[in-house]
Amino acid sequence: MDYFNYKNGVLYCEGVKVEEIARKASTPVYIYSARTFTRHFLQIKESFGSVPSTVCYSLKANSNHDIIKRLNKFGAGFDIVSGGELFRALKAGAPANRIVYAGVGKTDDEIEYAIKNKILCFNSESEEEVENIERIARKLKKTAQICLRVNPDVDPHTHVYITTGKKENKFGIDLIRAEQLAIRMKSYRFARLKGLHMHIGSQILEVAPYVEALGKVVGLLDKLRAMGHQMELLNIGGGFGIFYKEKTARPVEEFATALMPMLKKSNCHILLEPGRFIIGNAGILVTKVLYTKQSGDGRVFVICDAGMNTLIRPTLYGAFHRIWPARDAAKINGEAPAEPPEGRALLTADIVGPICESGDFFAKERKMPAVKRGDLLVVFSAGAYGYSMSSNYNSQPRPAETVVDNKKFRITARREKYNDITKLSS
């Protein structure tokens, strides 16, 4: 559920007209609903509340400073994958003892930075990484807590690019090698094995893959305890799917209900790493129509001021996003439709951006109301992996970001200017 709704054909984010925000912040602009992402965070927290647990918001989905600060007030932990994300989390006031550090390619400097700041734990992805953490921690004379990321070889039935828990993926350590590594870690003095971690993918719409993967991980947990390791943490990752087109996403309560018997049996503090579930439906991208044109074969193009540099998901994954004008002459009420109602005079068009690539599109042959130069289009469910994956390709400035809270909004990151995209040049 989100708090973006049309009232008499005009789109509001909570109590503010989207058009008003676009006028103030300029376009393209990302708009986030604080009420929506707070609600989604609390849904997960409450669903897993019957076991000791921490919901660690995944910064890679959206690392907006205001979002981090707001979630921190509700007791969120934070999942990071780089030194830069650690810097962002700390700068926003996140306590280091609620930060977990994942990712396959941590550099020496990043590891040292995290150890010095006393993060909760590293989710370690390989034998060499664990050895390196032991070496760096020994040099610093500090202890580093480790959760081994296990690759359970489970198919999550999602897009191949966001599948992370099969044996052919680069992530994690297979079960046998993890057990062998745990034996070696008994002699380590500074890298302490404290738990296990799994993350099988993103935008997962089925419960069964989680159940299968967790069963394998909990089985390994018992073996490592028998070796003498104090296994206190169990990180089950994130990846809960959201609504992009059809409302097929499972309520998070279904995941919690299915996993709870094993979570209780683990006798661990449970960590979760949701990102998309919290922020995906809580954000939209607003873009202005620059031109419309018709090709020789009759295809219609709606050319916008946002493109693949602003939101790359359709180009990268073939992702579907609902797209609808910010003002609809039909005076619709409620949410934007995934499939336009029959009987309306609709335009069939490719919705594209200004970037010099044929892959620069948001939708192909999409039915929607006719639009003209200067109209605003809204790309829905754009809160996750939107701004965080944006770029300066074609030397385009990155868009503004805004957060709405009830009847007020704030520009949390202004649209870049040309000077901003050259500021690191010498």
N, C-alpha and C positions, 0 to 999 in steps of 0.2 A: 504494500500500500504506500501511496505517496500523497503529498499535499500540493499537487499541481492540478488545477481544475479550471474548466471553462465556465464562466458565468455570463450568460447572454452573448456567447460567442467571443468573449475576451478572456485570454488565459491569465490566471493568477498563480503566483507561487505563494502559498499561505495567504496572507492578506494584502499582497502587493501585486499590482499589474506588472506583468513581464515587460510590456512596452515601456513602462516608466524606468525600469532598471536598464534596459537597452539604451534609452536616451541618455541616461546619466553615465553609464560605464562605456558606451560605444560598443560596436559589434566587430568581431564575434565576442561573445561573452558566455562564460559558464555561470550558471546560477544554481546554488545548492540550498535545499530546504533543511534548516536546522531541526525542525520538528520531525522530519522524515528520518534523517540519519540517527537522531537520538532515539527515536522509537525503535528502529531496527536493532540498534545496539542493545537496548534494554530487552528486546525480545529474545535475543540469544542469551544474554546474561540470566534472564529468568528461566529459560528453557533448560539450561544446564545447572541451575542453582541448587539442585539436590545433592551435588558433589562439590567438594572444594575446587574452585575453578577461577581462572582469569581469562577474560576475553581480550586478546591482543589484536587490536586493530592493525590491519596490514597497510603500511604506508605506501607500498608500491601501487596500490589501487588509486590513491589520491592523498598527496602529502600536504594539502593546504594547511597553513599554520593555524587558522581559526578552527578548523575541524579537529585538529589534534588537541588544541586547548579545551574545546568543549567536551570531547570524549574523555579527556583526562579528569575532568571534574566529576565524571560519573564512575571513576575507578577503572578506566580501561588500562590494559597493558598495550604494548606496541610491538608489532612484528616488523623488523627491519631487514634489509638485504644489502646495505652498503654503509660506509662511513658517512656519506652525505645524509642518508636517512637517519642515522644515529644523531648527527648534528642537528637536524631538523627537530627530532623528537625532544632532545635535551633543551634546545632553544625555546620550545613551546612549553617547557615546564614538566615534561614527563619524567617521573622518577626512574632512575636507571635500573632499580631492582624490579621493574615491571617491563623491561625490554628484553626481547629474545632476538637473536641475530642468526638469520638463515642465509642461504646463498652458497653456490658452489665455488666461487672464486674470491674469497676474502684475501686481501693483501696483508702483508706483514704490518704495515702502518695502520690499517683498519683494525686488525686484531689487537694491536697494542693500545689503540685509542679506546676500544671497547673494554679491555681488561682494566685499564687505568680508571675508567668511569664506573667499574663494578656493575656491569649489566647482569641480569639474572642468569642467562646462559647462552651458549652458542649452540645452534643446531648444526652439527658437523656432518659434512657430506662425504668424506673420504678418509682413508687411513693417513695419507700424507698431511691432510689438514689437521687432524688430531695431533699428529707428531709435531707439527709446526706450532700449534697452540701450546703444547707442553713446553717446547723450546722457548717461546717468547715469554710465557708465564714464569718459567724458571729464571730467565734473565731479569724479569721485573720483581722476582720474589713475591709473586701474588698467585692466588688460586683462581683458576677459571673453571666454571661449571659447564659440563658438556651433556647435551642430549644427542645421541647418535640418530641421524636421519636414516630411517630404514626404508628401502625400496621394496614394497611388498609384492610387486608384480601383479597388480590388479588393474583391470581396464575400467576406467570411470565412465566410459561412453560419452565423451565430450569431444570437442575439436582437437585434432592431433597436436596443434601447437600449444594447447594448454593442458595436455595430459602429462603428468609428471611422476606417476607411480608404477610405470611398466619397466620391465628389465632393460629395454632398449633406450630408455630415457637417461639423461645425464645426471639426474638427481638421486641422491641417497646411496646407501650401501645395501647390497643384498643380504638376506637373512643370515646365510652361512658366514659371509665375511664379517658381518657385524658381530657375530658370536666370537669369531676368532680374534677380532680387534679388542673386544671386551676382555679377553684373557690377557692380552698384552698390556692393557690399560691398568691392570692390577698393580703393575710396577711403577706407574706414573705417579709423581708426587704433586704435580701442579695442575694438570688437566684431569679433573675429577669427573668420572662418569656418574651422572645424577638422574638420567632418564632416557626416554626414547621419543622420537619425533617421526611423524608421517605426514605427508601431504600428497594426495593422489591426483590432484588436478583442480581445475577451476570450472565454474558454471556447470556443476553436476546436478542433475535433476532426478537421480535415483538414489535410494537409500542403500540398496544391496551392496554396491561396491565399498561403501564405508564399513559396513558390517564385516565383510570378508577381510578387508585390510586390517581392521582393528583386531580381529580374531588372531591374525598372524602376529601382530605386534605384541599383544598381551601375552601370547605364548612365549615369545622371546623374553619378555620382561621377567617371567618366572625363572627362566634359565639364568639370567644375569643376577638375580637375587641369590640364587643357589651358589653362584660363584663368590658371593660376598659383597657385591656392589650394593650401595644404598640407593635404590631406585625410587626417587621421590617425585619425579615429574613425568607426565605423559602428555605429549603435545599431539593432538589429533588433526592439526592443520585447519584449513577452511574449505573454500570452494563451493559452499552452498549456492545453488543456482537462483537466479532472479527472473522476473518477468521482463522480457524484451518484446515479444509478439503475442503468442498465445499465453494464457495464464496457466502454464504447466508446472511452474516451480512449486516444489513441495514446501509446506510450512516447516520452519526450522524445528518446531516441536516434534515433527515426525522423526527427524534425524536423532534428536535427543532421546526420544522414547526407545528407539531401536538400539541405540548405543549404550544406554544407561546401565544395563546389567553388567556389561564388560567394564565400563568405567568405574563402577563401584567395586568390582572384583579386583581392579588394578591396585587399589589402595594408594593411589597417587593424587597429587594436586594436578588437576587437568588444565591444560592450556589449549586455547583455540586461536586460530589466526584468520578470522573473516575480514575481507576487505570489500569485495563487490557486494555482498549481501547487505552491508551497512550503508554504503554510499552510492551504489549503482543507480537505483531508482530515485535517489535523493537529489540527482543533478540533471540539468538540461543544458544543451548548447543552443544559443540563439544566434542566428546568422541572418544577414540582410541579403535580399535578392539584388544582384547587380544588373543582370541582363537576363532576358529569355531569347532563345534563338531556335530556329528550325533547320535541320540538316536536309541534304538533298533527298534522302529517302523518307522524309517526313518525321523523323525522330525529333522530339522536342527536348531542349536542354534548359534547365533552370540553373543559372550560374550564380553562386553565392560568394560572400566574402570569407567564408570559412572553407577549409579543404582538408585534405589528408594530413596536412601539417598541424591541423587543429584537433582532428579526431581521426585516427588511423584505423580504427577497428573494422569498418566496412572493407577497406582496402586490404588489410592484413588477414582478417579472418573470414571475410564475406559476411560479416555480422549484420543482422537486421536491427534497425532502430525505427521506431515509429517517428514519422515526420509530419507536421501539420502547421499551418499558419498560426501565428500568435493571435490573429484576429480572423474569425470565421464569419462570413456574411450570413451563414445559415443560423446563427445565434444558438449554436449547440451549447449544452450544459453537460458537465461531467468531464471524463477523461478523453484524451485524443484517441480516435479509433485506430486499431491496427489494420483493419480492412474497412474502407469507406462504405457507408450505407448505399444500397442500391437506389436508383431513381434520381440521384443528384447529377448535375452536370459537372463532370470531373475531367481534369487534365491528366493525361498519361505522359510522364516526363522522366528523364534522367536528372537527378539532382546532383550537381557537380560543383567543384570549387575552382579557384583561380590557378592551381598549381599545374605546371607544365608536365603532366604525366597523364596517360590515358587511364591509369588506375586511380585517379583523383575523383572519387565519387562517394556519395552517401547512400544513394539508392538508384536502381535501374528500373525503368518502366514502372514507376510508382504512380498510382492513382491518387490524386489530391485535388483540392479546389484550385481553380485558376489563380495565378499570382502575377504580380507586375513588379517592375523596378521599384525598390524602396520598401517592399513588404518584408516582414520578418517571418522567418521559418524557425520552427522549434524542433530540435532533435532530442527526443526523449531518452531516458535511461542512459544518460551520458556521464553520470557522476564517477564511474569507475573506469580507469584506463583511458581517460580522455585527456585532460590537461597534463597528467603525469607522463603521457607518451607523446605529447606535442613537441614540435621542433621549430627551428628557424629555417627549414628548407625553403629554397627560393628567396632567402633573406626576408621572410615574412615575420613580422613581430608576433609574439605569442599573445593569446587573448587575455582579456581581463577575467577575474574570478570574483564572484560576489556570494555572500551568505545572507539568506533571509531568515529573520526570526520574528514570527507573527506578522506585525504590520510595519516592520522596519527592515531595512537592508543595509549592508555595508560592503564597500568594495575592498576585498581583502588582498587583491593583487591587481594593480592597474594594468591596462594593456601596455605592452612594451612599445617603446619609441625606437626610431632608427638608431639613436645614440646607444641604446641598451644592447643592440645586437652587434655593436662593434666595440663595446667597452673593454673587451679582453685583447683587442688587437693592438699591436705596437707599431 
